[in-house]
């Protein structure tokens, strides 16, 4: 599915959608819709914040390390 800016959106579950916004080089998370105008909430993750989230998931054993 595409958002209103023609970015590919992915449904993650629990009403959360993720989009790579190539114009600003951030991952955008929205709730209840992949379209910004219809979403209840938006969170933008720059690469270092996204990496910190991945590192956190590894630390709490929610994500396996890949080799």
MIVEXVEX-901452 format. One line per field, with one value per atom (N, C-alpha, C): residue number from 1; residue in one letter; chain; atom name; x, y, z. Coordinates in Angstrom, 1 decimal. Atoms other than C-alpha are relative to their C-alpha. Layout:
BEGIN
n	[NUM; ...]
res	[A; ...]
chain	[A; ...]
atom	[CA; ...]
u	[X; ...]
v	[Y; ...]
w	[Z; ...]
***
This chain:
BEGIN
n	[1; 1; 1; 2; 2; 2; 3; 3; 3; 4; 4; 4; 5; 5; 5; 6; 6; 6; 7; 7; 7; 8; 8; 8; 9; 9; 9; 10; 10; 10; 11; 11; 11; 12; 12; 12; 13; 13; 13; 14; 14; 14; 15; 15; 15; 16; 16; 16; 17; 17; 17; 18; 18; 18; 19; 19; 19; 20; 20; 20; 21; 21; 21; 22; 22; 22; 23; 23; 23; 24; 24; 24; 25; 25; 25; 26; 26; 26; 27; 27; 27; 28; 28; 28; 29; 29; 29; 30; 30; 30; 31; 31; 31; 32; 32; 32; 33; 33; 33; 34; 34; 34; 35; 35; 35; 36; 36; 36; 37; 37; 37; 38; 38; 38; 39; 39; 39; 40; 40; 40; 41; 41; 41; 42; 42; 42; 43; 43; 43; 44; 44; 44; 45; 45; 45; 46; 46; 46; 47; 47; 47; 48; 48; 48; 49; 49; 49; 50; 50; 50; 51; 51; 51; 52; 52; 52; 53; 53; 53; 54; 54; 54; 55; 55; 55; 56; 56; 56; 57; 57; 57; 58; 58; 58; 59; 59; 59; 60; 60; 60; 61; 61; 61; 62; 62; 62; 63; 63; 63; 64; 64; 64; 65; 65; 65; 66; 66; 66; 67; 67; 67]
res	[X; X; X; X; X; X; X; X; X; X; X; X; X; X; X; X; X; X; X; X; X; X; X; X; X; X; X; X; X; X; X; X; X; X; X; X; X; X; X; X; X; X; X; X; X; X; X; X; X; X; X; X; X; X; X; X; X; X; X; X; X; X; X; X; X; X; X; X; X; X; X; X; X; X; X; X; X; X; X; X; X; X; X; X; X; X; X; X; X; X; X; X; X; X; X; X; X; X; X; X; X; X; X; X; X; X; X; X; X; X; X; X; X; X; X; X; X; X; X; X; X; X; X; X; X; X; X; X; X; X; X; X; X; X; X; X; X; X; X; X; X; X; X; X; X; X; X; X; X; X; X; X; X; X; X; X; X; X; X; X; X; X; X; X; X; X; X; X; X; X; X; X; X; X; X; X; X; X; X; X; X; X; X; X; X; X; X; X; X; X; X; X; X; X; X; X; X; X; X; X; X]
chain	[A; A; A; A; A; A; A; A; A; A; A; A; A; A; A; A; A; A; A; A; A; A; A; A; A; A; A; A; A; A; A; A; A; A; A; A; A; A; A; A; A; A; A; A; A; A; A; A; A; A; A; A; A; A; A; A; A; A; A; A; A; A; A; A; A; A; A; A; A; A; A; A; A; A; A; A; A; A; A; A; A; A; A; A; A; A; A; A; A; A; A; A; A; A; A; A; A; A; A; A; A; A; A; A; A; A; A; A; A; A; A; A; A; A; A; A; A; A; A; A; A; A; A; A; A; A; A; A; A; A; A; A; A; A; A; A; A; A; A; A; A; A; A; A; A; A; A; A; A; A; A; A; A; A; A; A; A; A; A; A; A; A; A; A; A; A; A; A; A; A; A; A; A; A; A; A; A; A; A; A; A; A; A; A; A; A; A; A; A; A; A; A; A; A; A; A; A; A; A; A; A]
atom	[N; CA; C; N; CA; C; N; CA; C; N; CA; C; N; CA; C; N; CA; C; N; CA; C; N; CA; C; N; CA; C; N; CA; C; N; CA; C; N; CA; C; N; CA; C; N; CA; C; N; CA; C; N; CA; C; N; CA; C; N; CA; C; N; CA; C; N; CA; C; N; CA; C; N; CA; C; N; CA; C; N; CA; C; N; CA; C; N; CA; C; N; CA; C; N; CA; C; N; CA; C; N; CA; C; N; CA; C; N; CA; C; N; CA; C; N; CA; C; N; CA; C; N; CA; C; N; CA; C; N; CA; C; N; CA; C; N; CA; C; N; CA; C; N; CA; C; N; CA; C; N; CA; C; N; CA; C; N; CA; C; N; CA; C; N; CA; C; N; CA; C; N; CA; C; N; CA; C; N; CA; C; N; CA; C; N; CA; C; N; CA; C; N; CA; C; N; CA; C; N; CA; C; N; CA; C; N; CA; C; N; CA; C; N; CA; C; N; CA; C; N; CA; C; N; CA; C; N; CA; C; N; CA; C]
u	[0.8; 0.0; 0.9; -0.8; 1.2; -0.7; 0.5; 0.9; -0.3; 0.4; -0.2; 1.2; -1.2; 3.4; 0.7; -0.4; 3.7; 1.2; -1.0; 6.0; -0.7; 0.5; 5.5; -0.2; 0.3; 3.8; -0.1; 0.0; 4.1; -0.8; 0.7; 1.6; 0.8; -0.8; 3.5; -0.8; 0.9; 0.5; -0.4; 0.5; -1.4; -0.3; 0.3; -2.5; 1.1; -1.2; 1.0; 0.5; -0.5; 2.3; 1.4; -1.3; 5.9; 0.2; -0.3; 7.1; 1.5; -1.2; 10.6; -0.2; 0.2; 10.3; 1.4; -1.2; 13.1; 0.4; -0.3; 12.8; 0.7; -0.6; 13.9; 0.9; -0.8; 15.7; -0.3; 0.5; 13.6; -1.0; 1.1; 11.3; -1.1; 1.2; 7.8; -0.9; 1.0; 5.6; -1.3; 1.3; 1.9; -1.0; 1.0; -1.1; -1.4; 1.4; -4.5; -0.2; 0.1; -3.7; 1.5; -1.3; -0.7; 0.1; 0.1; -1.8; 0.1; -0.3; -0.4; -1.3; 1.2; -3.6; -1.1; 1.0; -5.7; 0.5; -0.7; -3.2; -0.3; 0.2; -3.8; 1.3; -1.3; -0.1; 1.1; -1.2; 3.2; 1.3; -1.3; 6.7; 1.0; -1.1; 9.8; 1.3; -1.2; 12.9; 1.1; -1.2; 16.2; 0.8; -0.7; 18.7; 0.7; -0.7; 20.6; -1.0; 1.1; 17.3; -0.5; 0.5; 16.1; 1.1; -1.0; 19.5; -0.1; 0.1; 19.1; -1.2; 1.2; 15.6; 0.4; -0.5; 17.2; 0.9; -1.0; 20.0; -0.8; 0.8; 17.4; -0.7; 0.7; 15.4; 1.0; -1.0; 18.6; 0.3; -0.4; 19.5; -1.1; 1.1; 16.1; -0.4; 0.2; 16.3; -1.2; 1.2; 13.4; 0.5; -0.6; 15.7; 1.3; -1.2; 18.3; 1.1; -1.2; 21.8; 0.1; -0.3; 22.5; 1.5; -1.4; 25.9; 0.3]
v	[-1.2; 0.0; 1.2; -1.2; 3.5; 1.1; -1.1; 6.6; 1.2; -1.1; 10.0; 0.6; -0.5; 10.7; -1.0; 1.1; 7.5; -0.8; 0.9; 5.8; -1.3; 1.3; 2.1; -0.1; 0.1; 1.5; -1.5; 1.3; -1.7; 0.0; 0.2; -2.8; -0.9; 0.7; -3.9; -0.9; 0.6; -5.0; 1.0; -0.9; -3.5; 1.4; -1.3; -0.6; 0.9; -0.8; 0.5; -0.3; 0.0; 1.3; 0.6; -0.6; 2.0; 0.4; -0.5; 4.0; 0.5; -0.7; 4.9; 1.3; -1.3; 8.6; 0.4; -0.3; 9.0; 1.4; -1.5; 12.8; 0.5; -0.4; 13.1; -1.0; 1.1; 9.8; -0.4; 0.5; 8.7; -1.0; 0.9; 5.9; 0.7; -0.6; 7.2; -1.1; 0.9; 5.2; 0.8; -0.6; 6.0; -1.0; 0.9; 4.6; 0.2; 0.1; 3.5; 0.4; -0.3; 4.6; 0.2; -0.3; 4.6; 1.4; -1.4; 8.0; 1.0; -1.0; 10.9; 0.8; -0.8; 12.9; -0.7; 0.8; 10.0; -0.6; 0.6; 8.8; 0.7; -0.6; 9.3; 0.5; -0.4; 9.6; -0.2; 0.1; 10.0; 0.0; -0.1; 9.2; -0.2; 0.1; 9.8; -0.4; 0.5; 7.8; 0.2; -0.2; 9.0; -1.3; 1.3; 6.2; -0.3; 0.3; 6.5; -0.4; 0.3; 6.3; -1.4; 1.3; 3.3; -1.0; 0.9; 1.6; -0.2; 0.1; 2.3; -0.9; 0.9; 0.6; -1.5; 1.3; -2.4; -0.6; 0.4; -2.6; -0.3; 0.3; -2.4; -1.4; 1.3; -5.3; -1.2; 1.0; -7.3; -0.2; 0.1; -6.5; -0.7; 0.7; -7.7; -1.3; 1.3; -10.8; -0.1; 0.1; -9.9; -0.1; 0.1; -9.9; -0.8; 0.8; -12.4; 0.7; -0.5; -11.3; -0.8; 0.7; -12.1; 0.1; 0.0; -13.0; 0.1]
w	[0.0; 0.0; 0.0; 0.1; -0.7; 0.9; -0.7; 1.5; -1.0; 0.9; 0.1; -0.7; 0.6; -0.8; -0.9; 0.8; -2.8; 0.5; -0.7; -0.2; 0.3; -0.3; 0.3; 1.5; -1.4; 3.7; 0.4; -0.5; 5.8; 1.3; -1.3; 8.4; 0.9; -1.0; 11.5; 1.0; -1.0; 13.6; 1.1; -1.1; 16.5; -0.4; 0.5; 14.3; -0.4; 0.3; 13.5; -1.4; 1.4; 10.0; 0.0; 0.1; 9.0; -1.5; 1.3; 6.0; 0.0; 0.1; 4.9; -0.8; 0.7; 4.0; -0.5; 0.7; 1.5; -0.1; 0.1; 1.4; 1.2; -1.3; 5.0; 0.6; -0.5; 5.4; 1.4; -1.3; 8.4; -0.2; 0.0; 9.2; 0.8; -0.6; 9.9; 0.5; -0.6; 12.3; 0.2; -0.3; 12.3; 0.6; -0.6; 14.2; -0.7; 0.5; 12.8; -1.5; 1.4; 9.2; -0.5; 0.6; 6.9; -0.7; 0.6; 5.6; 1.2; -1.1; 7.7; 0.4; -0.2; 7.3; 0.8; -0.7; 8.8; 1.3; -1.1; 11.4; 1.3; -1.3; 15.1; 0.6; -0.5; 15.9; -1.1; 0.8; 14.1; 0.8; -0.6; 15.2; -1.1; 1.0; 13.0; 0.7; -0.5; 13.6; -0.9; 0.8; 12.3; 0.1; 0.0; 11.5; 1.4; -1.3; 14.9; 1.0; -0.9; 16.8; -0.3; 0.5; 14.7; 0.5; -0.4; 15.4; 1.5; -1.4; 19.1; 0.4; -0.3; 19.0; -0.3; 0.4; 17.2; 1.1; -1.0; 19.8; 1.3; -1.2; 22.6; -0.1; 0.3; 21.0; 0.2; -0.1; 20.9; 1.5; -1.4; 24.6; 0.8; -0.7; 25.8; -0.6; 0.7; 23.6; -0.8; 0.9; 21.4; -1.5; 1.4; 18.3; 0.1; 0.0; 17.5; -0.8; 0.7; 16.4; -1.3; 1.2; 12.8; -0.3; 0.3; 11.5; -1.5]
***
